[in-house]
Amino acid sequence: MTEFDAGTTALDDITGDYTIDPVHSRLGFVARHAMVTKVRGQFGTFEGTAHVDTANPAASHVAITIAADSVETGSADRDGHLRSNDFFGAEENPEIRFVSTSVERDGSEWAITGDLTIKGTTHSVTIRFEEVGTAQDPFGNVRLGFEGSTTVNRSDWGLSFNAKLDTGGVLVSEKIKLEFDISAIRNA
């Protein structure tokens, strides 16, 4: 049984320039809390563009800028802590950026490698994406959907706050899963 209805196809070839629709996209993360549960969060303010070239995927590129202070987890106290220097240092480092350095494609699967900059530190990450589909919305926009994820070690970017638990383990997992649900609108 599939989790959702199948994606639709409005384009035979998705080659083109796109702008990410932040209202219908989600840039999120999942962390293990107290080693017993998952806490999910997302960023409410971001923008991005993409150039997709299906014939020559290496000519494709993506750039995303995220407002670090737009982090949302459903807890005002936790969000404030995440904005602090223990984590994102949002006041001194207001933007999180991802800029692709290479793109590969295998059918509907894409691997986008790029420089992820958080809190002034940059490391290369590879995000695996699956094409979800294309559609023409009721307003005449042609949309392209991608879903992807990758796992990173947050301390690589200096997000190293933690507390040891009496039962073993730590309060916040070192490994963080980054999740991307992207709806991009084709530029006219």
Residue pairs with C-beta under 8 A, 6 or more apart in sequence:
6 133
7 131
7 132
7 133
7 134
7 135
7 145
8 133
8 134
8 135
9 133
9 134
10 134
10 135
10 136
10 142
10 143
11 134
11 142
11 144
11 186
13 54
14 52
14 54
14 131
14 134
14 144
15 52
15 53
15 54
15 55
16 51
16 52
16 186
16 187
17 49
17 50
17 51
17 52
17 186
17 187
18 49
18 50
18 51
18 52
18 144
18 184
18 185
18 186
18 187
19 47
19 48
19 49
19 184
19 185
19 187
20 46
20 47
20 48
20 49
20 50
20 64
20 182
20 183
20 184
21 143
21 183
21 184
21 185
22 45
22 46
22 47
24 143
24 183
25 46
25 180
25 181
25 182
25 183
25 184
26 42
26 179
26 180
26 181
27 42
27 43
27 46
27 64
27 66
27 178
27 179
27 180
28 40
28 41
28 42
28 43
28 178
28 179
28 180
28 181
29 40
29 41
29 42
29 176
29 177
29 178
29 179
30 38
30 39
30 40
30 41
30 176
30 177
30 179
31 38
31 39
31 41
31 154
31 172
31 173
31 176
31 177
32 38
32 39
32 172
32 173
32 175
33 39
33 171
33 172
33 173
34 165
34 169
34 171
35 165
35 168
35 169
35 170
35 173
39 73
39 78
40 73
41 71
41 72
41 73
41 74
41 79
41 82
42 71
42 72
43 66
43 67
43 68
43 70
43 71
43 72
43 96
44 67
44 70
44 71
44 72
45 66
45 67
45 70
46 64
46 65
46 66
46 67
46 70
47 64
47 65
48 62
48 63
48 64
48 65
48 184
49 62
49 63
50 60
50 61
50 62
50 63
50 184
51 59
51 60
51 61
51 62
52 60
52 144
53 59
53 60
54 105
57 103
57 104
57 105
57 110
58 102
58 103
58 104
59 103
60 100
60 103
60 105
60 112
61 99
61 100
61 103
62 98
62 99
62 100
62 103
62 112
62 114
63 97
63 98
63 99
63 100
64 97
64 98
64 99
65 95
65 96
65 97
66 95
66 96
66 97
66 98
67 90
67 94
67 95
67 96
68 83
68 88
68 89
68 90
68 93
68 94
68 95
68 96
68 118
69 83
69 88
69 90
69 91
69 94
71 79
71 82
71 83
71 88
71 90
72 79
73 79
73 82
81 87
81 161
82 88
83 90
83 91
84 90
85 92
86 159
86 161
87 159
87 161
88 96
88 118
88 119
88 159
89 119
93 118
93 119
93 120
95 117
96 116
96 117
96 118
97 115
97 116
97 117
98 114
98 115
98 116
98 117
98 125
99 114
99 115
100 112
100 113
100 114
101 113
101 114
101 115
101 124
102 112
102 113
102 114
103 110
103 111
103 112
103 113
104 110
104 111
104 113
105 111
108 130
108 131
109 128
109 129
109 130
109 131
110 128
110 129
110 130
110 131
110 146
110 148
111 126
111 127
111 128
111 129
112 126
112 127
112 129
112 148
113 124
113 125
113 126
113 127
114 124
114 125
114 127
115 122
115 123
115 124
116 122
116 123
116 124
116 125
116 152
116 157
118 157
118 158
118 159
119 157
119 158
119 159
120 158
121 156
121 157
121 158
123 152
123 156
123 157
125 150
125 152
125 178
126 150
127 148
127 149
127 150
127 178
127 180
128 148
128 149
128 150
129 146
129 147
129 148
129 180
129 182
130 146
130 147
130 148
131 144
131 145
131 146
132 145
132 146
132 147
133 144
133 145
134 142
134 143
134 144
134 145
135 142
135 143
135 145
136 142
136 143
137 143
141 185
141 186
142 185
142 186
143 183
143 184
143 185
143 186
144 182
144 183
144 184
144 186
145 181
145 182
145 183
145 184
146 180
146 182
146 184
147 180
147 181
147 182
148 179
148 180
148 182
149 177
149 178
149 179
149 180
150 177
150 178
151 175
151 176
151 177
151 178
152 175
152 176
152 178
153 174
153 175
153 176
154 160
154 172
154 174
154 175
154 176
155 174
161 172
162 170
162 171
162 172
162 174
163 170
163 171
163 172
164 170
164 171
165 171
